[in-house]
Amino acid sequence: MFSTLSTFRKHEFEKHGLCAVEDPQVFNQYGYFKFGIQLMQKLNLLKTLMKYRISPHDSRQYDTINLMNVLEREFGYNGSANCIRKPGRRGMYHLEEVRVCLNRKHEFMNCPFLGNCPVKFNFPQFQ
């Protein structure tokens, strides 16, 4: 889809980062990705999920409500979880992404959407 890493970064910044250009920390592509990496390291979402026994496993299923409760308990606000249907396995959904939402001051806020995960989902191991 993208010919180089730089075209991918440009696309992601233009799609998701332009709302932050007024912020002196996140005023360009470099600042946007730097902030994202720092936030990822600070949150350590995988470690947080594993603390509540939600860890990558190829056959275990998890309750979406438990995941949402963990996000609210840890960060003080509801997050969002998106799942994708596993090809060839009717009714099986894999966790694709977990989102936390921030306002323009980089403070946590309730996500305006809860995502699309069904009642139960799989959290496959990373490949």
Buried (B, 14 or more C-beta within 10 A) or exposed (E): EEEEEEEEBEEBBEEEBEEBBEBEEBEEBEBBBEBBEEEEEEBEBBEBBEEBEBBBEEEEEBEBEBBBEBBEEBBEBBBBBBBBEBEEEEEBBBBBEBBBBBEEEEEBBBBEEBBBBEEBBBBBEEE
